[in-house]
Structure formats: structure tokens, C-alpha cells
């Protein structure tokens, strides 16, 4: 982190979950970490401890793969005492009717180009699920306080941007502006949506943005909350 700025932020994608391992679309489904995922989270925490990073505020989703990742990270940092804010706006994007299905099998049905458009593109959502879907999140107690209209049946990355930027504007940005060092542990597409806005990545470019699991992405920001240390192409890929 940059000691010459008061505005420091770390994004971290959760460790491997059971459906990551099984190559299934996850979305808002609450899959646990694997033993490898727990190890990944602990290694991420140790990396940040070795870098001398200490946090003031921590945010994550309402999904246990991210919550447990936070717990492992804070244990390694010796900061288990911190309050962790959990919010549905930081949940992974909804993959609609694809949730629970194998990605390779869906590529055979829809074709790899269409699947890539759904997974990496900006404006095209997958086919929607219905409220009768086995994995419809509106049936879960944790979301009973959320208006049913806010529980997505499917989402594009654009939809995820609109959902996450509310939390960014209302919660994360004010904390950064007050000089807090902030950790956000989330999901690949949820974090992609925030990185896109933070770095000014275009809609046509975002298809090449991917995030590895459990690798801290640290930003030092200026007074306008723009990165002083842009990643360049370090986080871009071709697929």
C-alpha cells in the first residue's frame, strides 16, 4: 500500500468453492469453500500480513464462500475483531437458468461464443430462471428483507454494475474518503463490475478482464478515488 496517500483499497476474490471445482455456474447459490479454497484464503491473508496491510473496514457478500474467505483472511491478519459488513449488493451476478449447470455442457448446447458472451460480455444476460427454479434465491430466509423485485432472475455484467455501484457510492466511497483502509472480499463478476468503474475500463474491453481466486488486488487512490497504481494489462486475459 502507498503511505503517501490516505485512500487505500484491496479487492479479493473468494477461495475455491465446491462448484468452482465442479465447473458449475454458481451465481447466488450458497456453495461452501473446498479445503483448497480455505488454504487459498489463508495464503491471501498471509500475503497481506507480510505486506504490512491492516484494515479499518471490511465488506463482503451474503454468500458463505466469501464470508469464510473473510474469516480466514482476518485470522491470518490477526484482525478477527473487525466488524464485517455483509450485503446482497456484493453478491455474485445471477447466471439465471444456467445456475447449477456444468459450463462445458452448456457450451455444447449453446456454443462457446454464446457462452463467452454471457460470461464475459457487458450487456447480454443468460436466460432467466423462474421463481420455481431449484436454486431461486428468493426462497432463502437471508433475503426475506429484500424486495422480491430486487432479487435477480438473471443479470448481465451491466446489471451487476448498477447493483454494486449503489453500495460503492453509499458505503465504500465515503469510507475511503474518510481515510479508512478498506477490504472488499467478493466474487469475480461483482468485483469486475467495480474494477470496471474504478479503472474506467470500457464496455468492449471488459470481456478481457478476469480475476484469479484469492489473489489480493491492492489500490492506492488519489483524492478523486482514482488509481495511482493502475494494473496495466496484469489483470487482463484473452478468455
Secondary structure as the mmCIF struct_conf table of DSSP 4:
data_model
#
loop_
_struct_conf.conf_type_id
_struct_conf.id
_struct_conf.beg_label_comp_id
_struct_conf.beg_label_asym_id
_struct_conf.beg_label_seq_id
_struct_conf.end_label_comp_id
_struct_conf.end_label_asym_id
_struct_conf.end_label_seq_id
TURN_TY1_P TURN_TY1_P1 UNK A 3 UNK A 4
BEND BEND1 UNK A 6 UNK A 6
STRN STRN1 UNK A 7 UNK A 13
STRN STRN2 UNK A 17 UNK A 17
HELX_RH_AL_P HELX_RH_AL_P1 UNK A 18 UNK A 21
TURN_TY1_P TURN_TY1_P2 UNK A 22 UNK A 23
STRN STRN3 UNK A 24 UNK A 24
TURN_TY1_P TURN_TY1_P3 UNK A 27 UNK A 28
HELX_LH_PP_P HELX_LH_PP_P1 UNK A 31 UNK A 32
STRN STRN4 UNK A 33 UNK A 33
HELX_LH_PP_P HELX_LH_PP_P2 UNK A 34 UNK A 34
HELX_RH_AL_P HELX_RH_AL_P2 UNK A 35 UNK A 50
TURN_TY1_P TURN_TY1_P4 UNK A 51 UNK A 52
BEND BEND2 UNK A 56 UNK A 56
STRN STRN5 UNK A 57 UNK A 60
BEND BEND3 UNK A 62 UNK A 63
HELX_RH_AL_P HELX_RH_AL_P3 UNK A 64 UNK A 77
TURN_TY1_P TURN_TY1_P5 UNK A 78 UNK A 78
TURN_TY1_P TURN_TY1_P6 UNK A 80 UNK A 81
BEND BEND4 UNK A 82 UNK A 82
STRN STRN6 UNK A 84 UNK A 86
HELX_RH_3T_P HELX_RH_3T_P1 UNK A 88 UNK A 90
BEND BEND5 UNK A 91 UNK A 91
HELX_LH_PP_P HELX_LH_PP_P3 UNK A 92 UNK A 94
HELX_RH_3T_P HELX_RH_3T_P2 UNK A 96 UNK A 98
TURN_TY1_P TURN_TY1_P7 UNK A 99 UNK A 100
BEND BEND6 UNK A 101 UNK A 101
STRN STRN7 UNK A 102 UNK A 102
HELX_RH_AL_P HELX_RH_AL_P4 UNK A 103 UNK A 110
HELX_RH_AL_P HELX_RH_AL_P5 UNK A 112 UNK A 120
BEND BEND7 UNK A 122 UNK A 123
HELX_LH_PP_P HELX_LH_PP_P4 UNK A 125 UNK A 129
TURN_TY1_P TURN_TY1_P8 UNK A 131 UNK A 132
BEND BEND8 UNK A 133 UNK A 133
TURN_TY1_P TURN_TY1_P9 UNK A 134 UNK A 135
HELX_RH_3T_P HELX_RH_3T_P3 UNK A 137 UNK A 139
BEND BEND9 UNK A 140 UNK A 140
HELX_RH_3T_P HELX_RH_3T_P4 UNK A 141 UNK A 143
TURN_TY1_P TURN_TY1_P10 UNK A 144 UNK A 145
BEND BEND10 UNK A 146 UNK A 146
HELX_RH_3T_P HELX_RH_3T_P5 UNK A 148 UNK A 150
BEND BEND11 UNK A 151 UNK A 151
BEND BEND12 UNK A 153 UNK A 153
HELX_RH_AL_P HELX_RH_AL_P6 UNK A 157 UNK A 167
HELX_RH_PI_P HELX_RH_PI_P1 UNK A 168 UNK A 172
HELX_RH_AL_P HELX_RH_AL_P7 UNK A 173 UNK A 177
TURN_TY1_P TURN_TY1_P11 UNK A 178 UNK A 179
STRN STRN8 UNK A 181 UNK A 186
HELX_RH_AL_P HELX_RH_AL_P8 UNK A 188 UNK A 199
TURN_TY1_P TURN_TY1_P12 UNK A 200 UNK A 200
TURN_TY1_P TURN_TY1_P13 UNK A 203 UNK A 205
HELX_RH_3T_P HELX_RH_3T_P6 UNK A 206 UNK A 208
STRN STRN9 UNK A 209 UNK A 209
TURN_TY1_P TURN_TY1_P14 UNK A 213 UNK A 214
STRN STRN10 UNK A 217 UNK A 221
TURN_TY1_P TURN_TY1_P15 UNK A 223 UNK A 224
BEND BEND13 UNK A 225 UNK A 225
STRN STRN11 UNK A 227 UNK A 227
BEND BEND14 UNK A 228 UNK A 229
TURN_TY1_P TURN_TY1_P16 UNK A 232 UNK A 235
STRN STRN12 UNK A 236 UNK A 236
#
